[in-house]
């Protein structure tokens, strides 16, 4: 059995919904994971923000505006008045529920309940559409089997036991539809796997059912060798290893949720990235195998804060770094990059929620400098630090001020820290030097 995931744009219009139906009805049994229709999650987040700000009338109006979009989709997608009414009744219940939530005090739990409704609507409508088209499809509610533990990690045993039970109890089907992104937490509350988490849902399910393959269908033909939004003439990479794909996803490749690769790597299940708009295209296959050496791809991650910690006490003081790391551990703030000298440590974080408290503690024993609006540019490939062409990337130093370099921590990754204002220029220059063979 395969697991196929389709993102919001893939189910964002009537034509796209019909295209997805054509892709999945090939006679093979599968589980299909769906995101919310494009624009829905953003709208729901905005509604949550309005409730948080006390703008209740505005929130109610936003809910009504969103419901109009769904009324139009229902009217265009379904053929009989009876089926239109059945789907409308379900969708109306969702919007009535959302309006009832506007009277509650805002909290993380309320936010989670609000943003979960998009996937519930898309999967219900799509299942009913497949049934209308004569496809034997059944809905598997993700909240009946998808759960994370107290560490916010997938509860694989719970998921496996309950998913198999639900499949066994459900009438046999050619295609099972379920929601991406949403889940329960360890206490039974509605939670989620963060934005883009539908990819993660797909590989979690793929891992627990030991799928033949997980396919992530989106609106681009695979993982590209650079960011096509900023660099011309990029191309899809046909094959990546799990390690290479994980590095690219973590450091900014938008096509994959950063944690997507982990369940597939642990279960050794290949992941294929496919284009809904061009189904015959090969896309990108991610597996345990390495193909080729040298730099294969470049990705960039914004929202980075650089922190320089300088102290004469660091000189030959074996406990200095331990003291620094304990502060970041205390505030549950991961570190992305780190470089050291005799009297200074420079590091980066992508979550500045506790930055003020961290700086306050660091200043008790060191001088601290903070640079905001930084970006990490990650260059990935098999054994890149050993490859004879890797020196080309350092030609970028003549054009761009590079704040930090992480080289040698991983054979598969070299990272550069630049000012975010220089990111696009850096991506373009690196593309020229590495992939186009331009040199000085």
Order of alpha helices (4+ residues) and beta strands (2+ residues): beta-alpha-beta-alpha-alpha-alpha-alpha-alpha-beta-alpha-beta-beta-beta-alpha-beta-beta-alpha-alpha-beta-beta-beta-alpha-beta-beta-alpha-beta-beta-beta-alpha
